[in-house]
Amino acid sequence: MNPKYKVEEKVLCYHGPLLYEAKCTKMKKTGNHFEYHIHYQGWNKNWDEWVDESRMLKQTAENFEKQKRLLNSHMAQAKANKKAKKERKGTKGGSDSNSNSRASTPVGERTTVPVRQNKRSLGDDERSTSSRDEEVPQPVKETAPSKKKVKKEVQPDPAFADEVDGLKVNIELPTELKYILCRDWDNVVNKKRLFNIPAKVTVNHIIEQYISHLSSTESKLAKKSIGAEILRGFGEYFNVALGSQLLYNLEKLQYKEDCESKGVVQPCDIYGSSHLLRLMVKVGEYVSASRFSEHDFKVIEEQLEDFLLYLDTNKSMFFQKKNYHRATQEYIHRNSKLF
């Protein structure tokens, strides 16, 4: 059996639902099939990986057209979801006087409640796992207001989604990123799994990858420059906010040992995608507390929405199950002594 592809050959490679331009840098035979070491063109080498032939396509006009169709379909769906969400919010906004003063969070349309409320009952779908207090390992069912049971859709509602009044910037996560944020909560709080530190793909890598993406688009030079400045600024926000606002209790010892104790290490150089996503829940609060003009608020809001769309489009690259590992009992015991 001969290999279908050659070393140094340029190919198209599936990563999640999308096709990316790539190059085969190595090849090996495993059993009766071949595997290829792939470098994604325009992406940091940290994304390089071994794949089999089922994920690869030849670079032909027909396959490039397929790549374009997949991307267009994904973008059209994302825009349709965003438009539908705004229309629903507009419909509710007329009867809810607080609808315009809420922080953008990974929560759908919901009633304002105190932060320390009883936990909501959850379905079996891992995507809808949520809680406001990680000290309770399993959510407790909420007492129904009436005897008649009413089936309600459970919305993602992780600990970082507290209500904050008087905000001018509203950043809402795409639906799939909300689910990823809740799976992150479930991994850490319920399953006692830690995000791998140092991350293979760090916050800095993601930001710089996005800036490279801006350079490859047809946007005006001024817009690219502003986008780069805004995103690098949020890298600094991340460094300041991580230790005090973006960690679950289980992660405190990891932060103390891998970041805080080393002094010169910046969080954005060792933490990765899931922690960056947690920042995006609170980013409206941070921006609105700053002194910007109305025009600047609008520019920042548009830029962050574009960044979230980029994360959503490439979510299979950024958010992977292998980013986590199970915490040992010895670690859990040592971590508990911090509280």
C-alpha positions in Angstrom: 0.0 0.0 0.0 1.5 3.3 -1.1 1.0 6.6 0.7 -1.6 8.9 -0.9 0.4 12.1 0.1 4.1 13.0 0.0 6.3 14.9 2.5 6.4 18.6 1.6 3.1 18.3 -0.3 0.5 21.1 0.2 -2.9 19.8 1.1 -6.3 20.8 2.6 -6.9 19.3 6.1 -10.1 19.1 8.2 -10.0 20.5 11.7 -13.5 20.3 13.0 -16.0 21.2 10.4 -13.7 23.5 8.3 -10.9 22.9 5.9 -7.5 24.6 6.3 -4.6 24.9 4.0 -1.7 22.8 5.3 1.6 21.2 4.5 2.7 17.7 5.1 6.1 17.9 6.9 6.6 14.2 8.0 5.1 10.8 7.3 5.0 7.5 9.2 3.3 4.1 8.7 1.3 2.8 11.6 0.0 -0.7 11.1 -1.7 -0.8 7.6 -2.2 2.9 7.2 -0.1 6.1 6.9 -0.1 9.1 9.2 1.1 12.6 8.3 2.5 15.4 10.4 0.6 18.5 9.3 1.5 22.2 9.6 -1.4 24.6 9.1 -0.4 27.4 6.8 -0.4 30.7 8.6 -0.8 29.1 12.0 1.7 28.9 14.8 3.6 25.6 14.8 2.0 24.7 18.2 -1.0 23.6 16.2 1.0 21.1 14.2 -0.3 17.5 14.6 -0.4 14.0 13.2 -3.5 13.1 11.2 -4.6 10.2 9.0 -5.7 10.4 5.3 -9.4 10.6 6.2 -8.8 14.3 7.2 -6.8 15.3 4.2 -7.7 16.4 0.7 -5.6 17.3 -2.4 -5.3 20.9 -3.2 -7.6 21.0 -6.3 -10.0 23.7 -7.6 -12.9 21.5 -6.6 -11.6 21.1 -3.0 -10.8 24.8 -2.6 -14.4 25.5 -3.6 -15.5 23.0 -1.0 -13.4 24.8 1.6 -15.0 28.1 0.6 -18.5 26.6 0.8 -17.9 25.2 4.3 -16.6 28.6 5.6 -19.4 30.6 4.0 -22.0 28.2 5.4 -20.5 28.5 8.9 -20.3 32.3 8.7 -23.8 32.6 7.4 -25.1 30.5 10.3 -23.2 32.5 12.8 -24.6 35.8 11.5 -28.1 34.3 11.4 -27.8 33.3 15.0 -26.5 36.7 16.0 -29.4 38.5 14.1 -32.0 36.2 15.7 -30.6 36.8 19.1 -30.7 40.6 18.7 -34.3 40.4 17.5 -35.3 38.3 20.6 -33.5 40.7 22.8 -35.2 43.7 21.1 -38.6 42.0 21.6 -38.0 41.5 25.3 -36.3 44.9 25.8 -39.6 46.7 25.5 -41.0 45.1 28.7 -37.7 44.8 30.7 -36.3 48.1 32.0 -33.1 46.4 33.0 -32.4 44.8 29.7 -30.0 47.4 28.5 -27.9 47.6 31.7 -26.8 44.1 32.0 -23.3 42.7 31.5 -22.9 40.5 28.5 -22.5 37.0 29.9 -22.8 33.4 28.6 -26.4 33.5 29.7 -29.4 33.6 27.5 -32.6 35.6 28.3 -33.1 35.2 32.0 -34.6 36.9 35.0 -32.3 39.0 37.2 -31.6 37.2 40.5 -29.3 37.5 43.5 -25.8 36.1 42.8 -25.9 33.5 45.6 -29.1 31.8 44.5 -30.1 28.1 44.7 -28.7 26.1 41.9 -30.8 25.3 38.9 -31.8 21.8 37.9 -29.8 20.6 35.0 -30.4 18.2 32.1 -28.1 15.4 31.1 -26.5 17.4 28.3 -23.0 18.4 29.3 -23.3 21.6 27.3 -25.8 23.0 29.7 -23.9 22.4 32.9 -23.8 25.5 35.1 -23.5 26.9 38.6 -22.8 30.1 40.5 -21.0 28.5 43.5 -18.3 26.0 42.8 -18.2 24.9 46.4 -21.3 22.8 45.8 -20.0 19.8 43.7 -23.4 18.9 42.3 -26.2 21.4 41.5 -29.2 21.3 43.7 -32.6 21.4 42.2 -34.5 24.6 42.6 -37.9 24.5 44.2 -40.6 25.2 41.7 -42.8 28.3 42.3 -46.0 26.3 41.7 -47.1 22.7 41.9 -47.4 22.3 38.2 -44.0 21.5 36.6 -43.0 23.7 33.7 -40.3 22.6 31.4 -37.8 25.3 31.0 -34.7 25.5 28.8 -31.6 25.5 30.9 -29.2 28.3 29.9 -25.4 28.3 30.5 -24.7 30.3 33.6 -21.2 29.8 34.9 -19.7 31.6 37.9 -18.3 34.5 35.9 -21.7 35.7 34.7 -22.7 37.9 37.6 -25.1 40.9 36.9 -23.5 44.3 36.7 -25.5 47.4 36.3 -24.9 50.5 34.2 -22.7 49.0 31.4 -22.2 50.7 28.1 -20.5 47.8 26.3 -22.4 44.6 25.7 -20.4 41.7 24.4 -22.4 38.5 23.9 -20.7 35.1 23.3 -21.8 33.0 20.3 -23.9 30.1 21.5 -21.3 27.4 20.9 -18.7 29.4 22.9 -21.2 29.6 25.8 -21.4 25.8 25.8 -17.6 25.5 25.7 -17.5 27.9 28.7 -19.9 25.6 30.6 -18.0 22.5 29.7 -14.9 24.2 31.1 -16.8 24.8 34.4 -17.9 21.2 34.4 -14.4 20.0 33.8 -12.9 22.0 36.7 -15.6 22.0 39.3 -17.3 18.7 38.8 -14.7 16.5 37.2 -11.7 17.9 39.0 -9.7 18.4 35.9 -7.2 21.2 35.4 -6.3 23.1 32.3 -2.7 22.1 31.2 -0.2 24.7 32.3 1.9 25.8 30.5 -0.7 25.7 27.6 0.5 24.4 24.3 -1.4 27.3 22.7 -1.3 30.3 25.1 -3.4 33.5 25.3 -0.5 35.4 23.6 -0.5 32.8 20.8 -4.2 33.2 20.2 -4.0 37.0 20.2 -1.1 37.1 17.8 -2.8 34.5 15.6 -5.9 36.7 15.4 -3.7 39.7 14.5 -2.1 37.7 11.7 -5.6 36.9 10.6 -6.4 40.6 10.4 -3.4 41.2 8.2 -4.6 38.5 5.8 -8.0 40.1 5.4 -9.0 43.0 3.1 -9.6 45.3 6.0 -8.1 48.8 5.9 -4.7 49.3 7.4 -6.0 51.6 10.1 -8.6 49.1 11.2 -6.0 46.3 11.4 -3.8 48.6 13.6 -6.7 49.4 15.9 -7.6 45.8 16.2 -4.1 44.8 17.1 -3.9 47.5 19.7 -7.2 46.5 21.3 -6.5 42.8 21.5 -3.0 43.3 22.9 -4.6 45.6 25.5 -6.9 42.8 26.5 -3.8 40.6 26.9 -2.8 43.1 29.6 -6.3 42.9 31.1 -5.9 39.1 31.2 -2.6 39.4 33.2 -4.2 41.6 35.8 -7.5 39.8 36.1 -6.5 36.1 36.1 -5.4 35.6 39.6 -8.2 37.4 41.4 -11.2 37.0 39.0 -10.8 34.2 36.4 -9.9 31.2 38.5 -12.0 28.5 40.1 -10.9 27.4 43.6 -9.4 24.2 42.3 -7.0 26.2 40.2 -5.6 28.5 42.9 -2.7 26.2 43.9 -1.8 25.7 40.2 -1.7 29.5 39.7 0.4 29.9 42.9 3.0 27.3 41.8 3.2 27.8 38.1 2.7 31.6 37.8 2.7 33.6 41.0 5.8 32.0 42.6 7.9 32.5 39.5 7.5 36.2 39.5 8.5 37.2 36.0 6.0 34.8 34.3 3.0 36.6 32.7 -0.3 34.7 32.8 -0.9 35.3 29.1 2.4 33.4 28.4 1.3 30.2 30.1 -2.5 30.1 30.3 -4.7 29.2 27.3 -8.0 29.3 25.5 -10.5 28.5 28.3 -9.2 31.2 30.6 -9.2 33.7 27.8 -12.9 32.8 27.2 -13.7 33.4 30.8 -12.2 36.9 30.4 -14.6 37.6 27.5 -17.6 37.2 29.9 -16.3 40.0 32.0 -14.8 42.2 29.4 -17.8 44.5 29.1 -17.5 45.3 32.7 -13.8 46.1 32.4 -14.2 48.3 29.3 -17.2 50.2 30.7 -15.3 51.0 33.8 -12.7 52.8 31.6 -13.0 56.4 30.4 -13.6 56.1 26.6 -15.6 58.2 24.3 -18.9 56.8 22.8 -17.1 56.3 19.5 -14.3 54.3 21.2 -16.8 52.1 23.0 -18.4 51.3 19.7 -15.0 50.5 18.0 -14.0 48.2 20.9 -17.4 46.5 20.9 -17.2 45.8 17.2 -13.6 44.6 17.5 -14.4 42.2 20.3 -17.4 40.8 18.5 -15.1 40.1 15.5 -12.6 38.4 17.8 -15.3 36.2 19.3 -16.6 35.3 15.8 -13.0 34.3 14.9 -12.8 32.1 18.0 -16.2 30.6 17.2 -15.2 29.9 13.6 -11.9 28.2 14.7 -13.2 26.6 17.9 -12.0 23.2 17.0 -8.4 24.6 16.9 -8.6 26.5 20.2 -10.8 24.4 22.5 -9.9 20.7 22.8 -10.6 18.0 25.4 -6.9 17.1 25.6 -6.2 20.6 27.1 -7.2 19.2 30.5 -5.8 16.6 32.9 -7.3 15.1 36.1 -6.0 16.6 39.3 -4.4 14.1 41.7 -5.7 13.6 45.2 -2.4 14.9 46.5 -2.9 18.2 44.6 -6.5 18.5 45.7 -5.5 18.0 49.3 -2.7 20.6 49.1 -5.0 23.0 47.3 -7.7 22.7 50.0 -5.2 24.1 52.6 -5.3 27.5 50.8 -8.8 28.1 52.0 
